[in-house]
Structures are given as C-alpha cells and as structure tokens.
C-alpha cells in the first residue's frame, strides 16, 4: 500500500531513515536511536500533530529568543540529523550561536556534526575548542563541558531532546531553557522555562517561521501549558478508544 507523503506514517519513516543514515555516518549515537523510538511512542499519543498547547509554547519561545541578548542553539546528533536546515536558518534570523554538546560519543562525532552544520551554511560552530572549554556546575556527564563564548555565557539556550540533569544545571546557572520534549511529565519538561511538547522536526519548522515575525510578549506559564498538553493527550486517547 502506498502511503501519501503528507501522511504522518510516511513522515515518521523518513525520520527513521535520516537517523539510521546519521548513525551509519557517525552523526547519531546508538542511544540516540533508542531515544527516538521512545519519542515515537509519545508522538503517537499526541496524535502525530502539533497540539494547541505546543503552538502556545512555540510563540513564547519565539518571543524569548527574539529578545535574548546571547541566544545559543545547542545541537546533538539527532538534532543535526533531523533539523540542520532549520538550525542554520534560526541562527541566521536571530544571530544565535550554535554549539555542539553531546552526552555520548568521542570528539570525532562532534567533528562530524560540525562538518555537517558548516556544509549546510553555518559560519561558526562552537563546542570543539578545548581552550574555550568551561564546566557547568552540578553535572558529571560530558555535557558539563561547554564553550565560554556559547552556552557558558548565554542567557537563553534552545536545547533539543534534552536530559533532565543538564536542564537543571542550566537553570541553576541562571539561563532560560527552551526545550522540545514529547513527554510532558519528564523532568526536562517540568524543569524548563518553555517546553514544546511536539516532534522536533515539526516544531522547529514552526519555530523558525515564528522567529521571522515580531512577537508581542505573551502571557505564558509553562506548568499550565504542560497541563493543557496532558489534557489534549487524554482527549486524543479517548477519541482513539471510541474508534477502536
């Protein structure tokens, strides 16, 4: 059976292929494949579409990034494999710096990600110069190593597919954290300032578009928006149960 290219299942298969290709090219860690599988399950729960609550978070994220003094886009392997064009575009629109920051993998994988980003148009990618390395307090993982001109001095950090420990460390370092997380109950989602409960590939396209337009300051409460997303997920499951 042929699946229309606009169908969520077709899009999901495309994403899988990009990640597998990224893994084969040392861009994506095997743990990244496992993380994506978990994300697919949550994406199914939200109906494989952008929820109204996520659109509120995207609007708030755009305003926050537009008004940041030193915005930084943190990039890992999955993010680079799936959203490199959007990362570059957002960096250009906002004047945001790009920094590679990994939980898994040697420096060689960082260098692969840097090459992919620069090949797509990034003028500068931070995160590989040991002379600029600084440590975030409260972290033991490799993600504690950040660039002094990037995440270390940022006031707003956009972090994809995040781990809760680093989100907490960034908050303690007085930085605003915007994250994507398909699980509204995760520690990352609950800790961040703005949590976009959506598939990163969908959300990044919408966030880039939102960053192109001047945003008025929104009335935004992350806990309330997360509660809305949970309610939307429940309604979606109830609808599906009736159709079963």
Secondary structure, 3 states (H helix, E strand, C coil): CCCCCCCHHHHHHHHHHHHHHHHHCCCCCHHHHHHHHHHHHHHHHCCCCCCHHHHHHHHHHHHHHHCCCCEEEEECHHHHHHHHHHHHHHHHHHCCEEEECCCCCCHHHHHHHHHHHHHCCCCCCECCCHHHEEECCCCCCHHHEEECCCHHHCCEEEECCCCHHHHHHHHHCCCEEEEECCCCCCHHHHHCCEEECCCHHHHHHHHHHHHCCCCCCCCCCHHHHHHHHHHHHHHHHHHHHHHC
